[in-house]
Amino acid sequence: MISVTDKAKEKIVELRTKEGKTTDPNIRVSVKGGGCSGLMYDLNFDESIQPADQVFEDKGVKILVDKKSLLYLLGTTLDFSDGLNGKGFQFINPNASRTCGCGESFSV
């Protein structure tokens, strides 16, 4: 399961509204090679569900994940921070053994 905090949901809905979209907010979360720790998170809006996708729903947000990324993301919570230490989406990933200082890359 992948979940979203209330703060992350609010920001997803806000961004979706700014784009002029009125449909339910579907987001695609994936993992790609790169970053200073070896793997990077990728987060986008996506209207199309692929046959091999795993679909989770939390707080009315559909989260689309491909099979490869799911291995790295199970149990992850998507949060949003707008505090003094930075602004943006954060991944709270129990599978990550190490993360970089910016929080955008990790290793297992």
C-alpha positions as CSV (number, residue, x, y, z in Angstrom):
1,M,0.0,0.0,0.0
2,I,1.1,3.5,-0.7
3,S,-0.7,6.3,1.2
4,V,-0.9,10.1,1.2
5,T,-1.1,12.5,4.1
6,D,-3.9,15.1,4.3
7,K,-1.4,17.8,3.5
8,A,-0.2,15.9,0.4
9,K,-3.8,15.4,-0.8
10,E,-4.6,19.1,-0.3
11,K,-1.6,20.1,-2.5
12,I,-2.4,17.5,-5.2
13,V,-6.0,18.8,-5.4
14,E,-4.7,22.4,-5.5
15,L,-2.2,21.7,-8.3
16,R,-4.8,19.7,-10.2
17,T,-7.3,22.6,-10.0
18,K,-4.6,25.1,-11.2
19,E,-4.2,22.9,-14.3
20,G,-8.0,23.3,-14.9
21,K,-8.6,19.6,-14.3
22,T,-11.8,18.6,-12.6
23,T,-11.5,14.9,-12.6
24,D,-10.3,12.9,-9.6
25,P,-6.6,13.4,-8.9
26,N,-4.6,10.4,-10.2
27,I,-0.9,10.5,-9.6
28,R,1.8,8.2,-10.9
29,V,4.6,7.4,-8.5
30,S,7.7,5.7,-9.9
31,V,11.3,5.0,-9.2
32,K,14.1,5.7,-11.7
33,G,17.8,5.3,-11.6
34,G,19.8,8.4,-10.8
35,G,20.4,10.9,-8.1
36,C,23.2,11.0,-5.6
37,S,22.0,7.8,-3.8
38,G,21.3,5.7,-6.9
39,L,17.4,5.8,-7.2
40,M,15.1,8.8,-7.7
41,Y,11.4,9.3,-7.1
42,D,9.2,10.5,-9.9
43,L,5.8,12.0,-9.3
44,N,3.4,13.1,-12.1
45,F,-0.3,13.4,-12.9
46,D,-1.4,10.6,-15.2
47,E,-4.9,9.9,-16.6
48,S,-4.1,6.6,-18.1
49,I,-3.9,3.4,-16.1
50,Q,-1.7,0.8,-17.8
51,P,-2.6,-3.0,-17.6
52,A,0.4,-3.8,-15.4
53,D,-0.2,-0.9,-13.0
54,Q,-1.0,-1.4,-9.4
55,V,-3.6,1.0,-8.3
56,F,-4.0,2.2,-4.7
57,E,-6.5,4.7,-3.4
58,D,-6.1,6.8,-0.3
59,K,-8.2,9.8,0.8
60,G,-9.7,9.9,-2.7
61,V,-6.4,10.0,-4.5
62,K,-5.6,7.2,-6.9
63,I,-2.0,6.3,-6.9
64,L,-0.7,4.5,-10.0
65,V,2.6,2.4,-9.6
66,D,4.3,0.2,-12.2
67,K,5.4,-3.3,-11.1
68,K,9.1,-2.5,-11.0
69,S,8.7,0.6,-8.8
70,L,6.3,-1.1,-6.5
71,L,9.1,-3.2,-5.1
72,Y,10.8,-0.1,-3.8
73,L,7.7,1.8,-2.8
74,L,5.6,-0.6,-0.7
75,G,4.6,1.0,2.6
76,T,5.6,4.5,1.4
77,T,3.7,7.6,2.6
78,L,3.6,10.7,0.4
79,D,3.7,13.9,2.4
80,F,4.0,17.6,1.6
81,S,6.0,20.1,3.5
82,D,6.0,23.9,3.1
83,G,8.1,24.7,6.1
84,L,11.4,26.6,6.5
85,N,13.5,23.6,5.5
86,G,12.1,23.4,2.0
87,K,8.9,23.1,0.1
88,G,7.6,20.1,-1.8
89,F,6.5,16.5,-1.8
90,Q,8.4,14.1,0.5
91,F,8.5,10.3,0.4
92,I,8.5,8.6,3.7
93,N,9.9,5.2,2.5
94,P,10.5,2.4,5.1
95,N,12.5,0.5,2.4
96,A,15.1,3.2,2.0
97,S,18.3,2.4,3.8
98,R,19.9,5.8,2.9
99,T,18.5,9.0,1.5
100,C,20.3,12.1,0.1
101,G,20.1,15.5,1.8
102,C,17.5,16.8,-0.6
103,G,15.3,13.7,-0.1
104,E,14.8,13.1,-3.8
105,S,17.0,10.1,-4.1
106,F,17.6,7.0,-2.0
107,S,19.1,3.5,-1.9
108,V,17.9,0.2,-0.6
